[in-house]
């Protein structure tokens, strides 16, 4: 999922450089949402590991 965040961030940078502001704004918003979803899933994964007694 982090790959998608990076992909949309690069797309936003290229669109901003070329002057496509609509595509840039949409790509940045998608990248933000995907990053926060990734972050929440990562934290849940760490909590589950601790509860199961495994080392992170």
N, CA, C and O of each residue as an XYZ file, in Angstrom:
224
protein
N       0.827     -1.185      0.000
C       0.000      0.000      0.000
C       0.876      1.254      0.000
O       0.499      2.287     -0.553
N       2.018      1.150      0.611
C       2.911      2.300      0.624
C       3.412      2.614     -0.781
O       3.735      3.762     -1.086
N       3.477      1.607     -1.629
C       3.858      1.825     -3.025
C       2.850      2.730     -3.732
O       3.233      3.582     -4.534
N       1.564      2.545     -3.436
C       0.532      3.377     -4.045
C       0.658      4.816     -3.587
O       0.446      5.743     -4.369
N       1.006      5.009     -2.310
C       1.195      6.366     -1.794
C       2.300      7.067     -2.567
O       2.145      8.213     -2.990
N       3.408      6.378     -2.744
C       4.544      6.949     -3.465
C       4.175      7.224     -4.920
O       4.568      8.249     -5.476
N       3.420      6.311     -5.540
C       2.999      6.490     -6.929
C       2.140      7.743     -7.087
O       2.371      8.542     -7.994
N       1.149      7.917     -6.209
C       0.290      9.093     -6.311
C       1.050     10.367     -5.963
O       0.757     11.424     -6.522
N       2.012     10.291     -5.059
C       2.806     11.464     -4.736
C       3.663     11.891     -5.925
O       3.770     13.083     -6.214
N       4.269     10.938     -6.609
C       5.062     11.247     -7.798
C       4.159     11.798     -8.900
O       4.529     12.745     -9.594
N       2.987     11.209     -9.060
C       2.032     11.708    -10.048
C       1.638     13.154     -9.745
O       1.527     13.974    -10.657
N       1.430     13.462     -8.477
C       1.087     14.827     -8.085
C       2.234     15.792     -8.377
O       2.001     16.911     -8.833
N       3.461     15.369     -8.118
C       4.607     16.235     -8.397
C       4.756     16.513     -9.892
O       5.023     17.645    -10.295
N       4.581     15.480    -10.705
C       4.688     15.648    -12.156
C       3.555     16.534    -12.672
O       3.782     17.415    -13.501
N       2.329     16.299    -12.180
C       1.190     17.108    -12.608
C       1.372     18.564    -12.192
O       1.026     19.473    -12.946
N       1.908     18.785    -11.009
C       2.160     20.154    -10.565
C       3.211     20.835    -11.408
O       3.100     22.024    -11.711
N       4.221     20.096    -11.786
C       5.278     20.655    -12.629
C       4.755     21.029    -14.009
O       5.169     22.036    -14.583
N       3.846     20.217    -14.540
C       3.301     20.464    -15.872
C       2.124     21.427    -15.868
O       1.672     21.858    -16.929
N       1.623     21.768    -14.687
C       0.556     22.753    -14.603
C      -0.851     22.194    -14.551
O      -1.805     22.954    -14.715
N      -1.023     20.915    -14.333
C      -2.345     20.310    -14.214
C      -2.764     20.330    -12.744
O      -2.596     19.342    -12.029
N      -3.303     21.448    -12.307
C      -3.582     21.612    -10.875
C      -4.703     20.692    -10.386
O      -4.658     20.246     -9.240
N      -5.697     20.396    -11.210
C      -6.784     19.506    -10.795
C      -6.289     18.104    -10.508
O      -6.663     17.495     -9.506
N      -5.446     17.598    -11.392
C      -4.879     16.254    -11.210
C      -3.945     16.249    -10.008
O      -3.895     15.277     -9.255
N      -3.219     17.321     -9.837
C      -2.281     17.421     -8.715
C      -3.016     17.367     -7.383
O      -2.628     16.613     -6.491
N      -4.058     18.148     -7.243
C      -4.805     18.197     -5.986
C      -5.448     16.853     -5.687
O      -5.416     16.391     -4.546
N      -6.032     16.220     -6.703
C      -6.668     14.930     -6.509
C      -5.640     13.864     -6.112
O      -5.907     13.039     -5.238
N      -4.485     13.880     -6.743
C      -3.444     12.895     -6.438
C      -2.906     13.069     -5.026
O      -2.634     12.088     -4.335
N      -2.752     14.314     -4.600
C      -2.273     14.564     -3.241
C      -3.290     14.068     -2.217
O      -2.910     13.468     -1.211
N      -4.571     14.308     -2.459
C      -5.603     13.856     -1.525
C      -5.646     12.328     -1.445
O      -5.778     11.769     -0.356
N      -5.537     11.659     -2.581
C      -5.524     10.193     -2.591
C      -4.303      9.677     -1.843
O      -4.408      8.718     -1.077
N      -3.149     10.299     -2.053
C      -1.933      9.885     -1.366
C      -2.069     10.057      0.141
O      -1.615      9.202      0.902
N      -2.690     11.152      0.586
C      -2.898     11.373      2.017
C      -3.780     10.279      2.626
O      -3.454      9.713      3.669
N      -4.893      9.996      1.961
C      -5.823      8.990      2.473
C      -5.147      7.627      2.546
O      -5.262      6.929      3.553
N      -4.447      7.246      1.488
C      -3.771      5.952      1.487
C      -2.681      5.884      2.549
O      -2.481      4.830      3.151
N      -1.973      6.987      2.792
C      -0.934      7.000      3.812
C      -1.537      6.780      5.193
O      -0.995      6.007      5.982
N      -2.652      7.448      5.500
C      -3.256      7.283      6.811
C      -3.851      5.890      6.991
O      -3.815      5.348      8.096
N      -4.393      5.309      5.939
C      -4.865      3.920      6.014
C      -3.691      2.992      6.289
O      -3.794      2.096      7.127
N      -2.577      3.197      5.592
C      -1.379      2.406      5.820
C      -0.897      2.558      7.259
O      -0.525      1.571      7.894
N      -0.901      3.776      7.775
C      -0.434      4.032      9.126
C      -1.304      3.326     10.163
O      -0.782      2.731     11.105
N      -2.619      3.387     10.001
C      -3.536      2.722     10.925
C      -3.337      1.210     10.885
O      -3.288      0.568     11.934
N      -3.224      0.639      9.705
C      -3.014     -0.806      9.598
C      -1.679     -1.222     10.193
O      -1.583     -2.295     10.789
N      -0.649     -0.401     10.048
C       0.655     -0.694     10.630
C       0.587     -0.690     12.152
O       1.150     -1.573     12.799
N      -0.094      0.291     12.725
C      -0.225      0.363     14.183
C      -1.034     -0.814     14.714
O      -0.682     -1.390     15.744
N      -2.102     -1.176     14.032
C      -2.897     -2.340     14.438
C      -2.049     -3.601     14.382
O      -2.147     -4.457     15.261
N      -1.220     -3.718     13.357
C      -0.341     -4.871     13.225
C       0.648     -4.949     14.385
O       0.883     -6.027     14.931
N       1.221     -3.817     14.759
C       2.155     -3.803     15.895
C       1.469     -4.171     17.201
O       2.022     -4.924     18.002
N       0.278     -3.652     17.422
C      -0.471     -3.969     18.640
C      -0.795     -5.454     18.696
O      -0.680     -6.070     19.756
N      -1.196     -6.035     17.580
C      -1.511     -7.467     17.557
C      -0.280     -8.316     17.850
O      -0.385     -9.342     18.521
N       0.875     -7.905     17.360
C       2.109     -8.641     17.646
C       2.440     -8.603     19.126
O       2.851     -9.612     19.699
N       2.265     -7.449     19.745
C       2.568     -7.311     21.168
C       1.605     -8.157     21.985
O       2.015     -8.807     22.946
N       0.342     -8.157     21.616
C      -0.644     -8.944     22.350
C      -0.409    -10.439     22.213
O      -0.717    -11.202     23.130
N       0.122    -10.858     21.100
C       0.417    -12.273     20.895
C       1.751    -12.684     21.517
O       2.046    -13.874     21.623
N       2.548    -11.715     21.925
C       3.798    -12.021     22.588
C       4.991    -12.166     21.659
O       6.051    -12.618     22.092
N       4.845    -11.793     20.389
C       5.947    -11.876     19.457
C       6.758    -10.598     19.502
O       6.236     -9.533     19.831
N       8.029    -10.703     19.172
C       8.893     -9.524     19.119
C       8.637     -8.769     17.815
O       8.457     -9.386     16.765
N       8.619     -7.428     17.881
C       8.394     -6.643     16.664
C       9.592     -6.650     15.737
O       9.553     -6.033     14.672
